[in-house]
């Protein structure tokens, strides 16, 4: 079984709006709809768990009046103090109805350009691995600075990649990898794949999709609006 864990607990402060960015209406639908619709209708996704603040849970359900979504939707989890604790809350709920051998497919509600083919690529790549991470190559020269003031060294950009989403993990192994970071280390996690790497899980890298960007700034939101949603 493949379970999609959708992270929709962020506040979106950098967009500069009164509501979290994933709930902003674009052409009559909230941004989270554009994320959920292709996931719900993908034949390889069996269940959906959503991390969302209680104040927005009814809003999500009101805008997802879709029989396929309603059939796959399992429930809500509350956000944590940081992104990784939100994932942890979702994992705990998912393990109530899934087995340790199943896969969890983690995606951000604010990434609305997830395609059917890219979902397939991520899930199929997990065969024989403990997880999958889409990555984008570094286009610019990358430098390291130990003090933040002067250049310490030049890094080999051919060996450096930017992690993207969605990320896929074997549920049991990823749950244990996160549990091992309590109580303090989990608060310092920046990327969802970090716990898996720290635990020695075998993670497959696949080419990311530059179109699958995350709406983080006002410019990102404008870019999405100008495209007319998916069009």
Residue pairs with C-beta under 8 A, 6 or more apart in sequence:
1 46
1 47
1 98
1 99
1 102
1 103
2 44
2 45
2 46
2 47
2 102
2 103
2 104
2 105
2 123
3 45
3 46
3 47
3 48
3 49
3 74
3 94
3 98
3 102
3 103
3 104
3 105
3 171
4 39
4 45
4 47
4 48
4 49
4 104
4 105
4 106
4 107
4 166
5 49
5 50
5 51
5 87
5 90
5 91
5 94
5 104
5 105
5 106
5 107
6 32
6 35
6 36
6 39
6 48
6 49
6 50
6 51
6 107
6 108
6 109
7 51
7 83
7 86
7 87
7 90
7 106
7 107
7 108
7 109
8 20
8 22
8 32
8 50
8 51
8 52
8 56
8 60
8 109
9 51
9 52
9 53
9 78
9 79
9 80
9 86
10 20
10 21
10 22
10 79
10 83
10 108
10 109
10 110
11 20
12 19
12 20
12 21
12 22
12 110
12 215
14 216
14 217
14 218
15 21
15 24
15 215
15 216
15 217
15 218
15 220
15 221
16 218
17 24
17 221
20 56
21 31
21 110
21 215
21 216
21 221
22 30
22 31
22 32
22 35
22 109
22 110
22 215
23 30
23 31
23 32
23 56
23 59
24 30
24 31
24 221
26 34
26 224
26 225
26 229
27 225
27 228
27 229
29 63
29 229
30 59
30 60
30 63
31 109
31 110
31 112
31 215
31 224
32 60
32 63
32 109
32 110
33 63
33 64
34 112
34 113
34 229
34 230
35 107
35 108
35 109
35 110
35 111
35 112
35 114
36 48
36 50
36 64
36 69
36 109
37 66
37 69
38 114
38 115
38 116
38 119
39 45
39 48
39 105
39 107
39 114
39 119
40 48
40 64
40 66
40 68
40 69
40 72
40 73
41 68
41 116
42 116
42 119
42 120
44 119
44 120
44 123
45 72
45 105
45 119
46 72
47 72
47 73
47 74
47 94
47 97
47 98
48 69
48 72
48 73
48 74
49 74
49 75
49 76
49 77
49 90
49 93
49 94
50 57
50 60
50 73
50 75
50 76
50 77
50 109
51 76
51 77
51 78
51 79
51 86
51 87
51 89
51 90
52 60
52 76
52 77
52 78
52 79
52 109
53 78
53 79
54 76
54 78
57 76
64 70
64 73
74 93
74 94
74 97
75 93
77 86
77 89
77 90
77 92
77 93
78 89
79 85
79 86
79 89
80 86
80 87
80 88
80 89
81 187
82 186
82 187
82 189
83 189
83 192
84 178
84 181
84 186
84 187
84 189
84 192
84 194
84 195
85 186
85 187
87 106
87 178
87 192
88 178
88 186
90 104
91 104
91 171
91 174
91 175
91 178
92 175
94 104
94 171
95 171
95 175
98 104
98 171
99 171
99 172
100 170
100 171
100 172
100 173
100 175
101 170
101 171
101 172
102 170
102 171
103 123
103 126
103 168
103 169
103 170
103 171
104 168
104 169
104 171
104 174
105 119
105 122
105 123
105 166
105 167
105 168
106 165
106 166
106 167
106 168
106 169
106 192
107 114
107 165
107 166
108 165
108 214
110 214
110 215
110 216
111 165
111 166
111 212
111 213
111 214
111 215
112 215
112 224
112 229
112 230
113 209
113 211
113 212
113 213
113 224
113 230
114 166
114 212
115 209
115 211
115 212
118 134
118 209
118 212
119 166
121 206
122 132
122 134
122 166
122 167
122 168
122 206
123 132
123 168
125 132
125 168
125 204
125 206
126 132
126 168
126 170
126 204
128 204
129 202
129 203
129 204
130 169
130 170
130 173
130 174
130 196
130 201
130 202
130 203
131 167
131 168
131 169
131 170
131 173
131 174
131 193
131 196
131 201
131 202
131 203
131 204
132 167
132 168
132 169
132 203
132 204
132 205
132 206
133 163
133 164
133 167
133 193
133 203
133 204
133 205
133 206
134 163
134 164
134 165
134 166
134 167
134 205
134 206
134 207
134 208
134 209
134 212
135 161
135 162
135 163
135 164
135 205
135 206
135 207
135 208
136 161
136 162
136 164
136 207
136 208
136 210
137 157
137 158
137 161
137 162
138 157
138 160
138 161
138 162
139 157
140 157
141 154
141 157
142 154
142 155
142 157
142 160
143 151
143 152
143 153
143 154
143 155
144 151
144 152
144 153
144 154
144 155
145 151
145 152
146 152
161 205
162 208
163 191
163 192
163 193
164 208
164 209
164 212
165 192
165 212
165 214
167 192
167 193
169 196
169 201
170 201
173 196
173 199
173 201
174 195
174 196
174 201
176 199
177 195
177 196
177 198
177 199
177 201
178 186
178 195
180 195
180 198
180 199
181 189
181 195
181 198
186 195
189 195
193 203
196 203
197 203
213 220
213 223
214 220
215 221
215 224
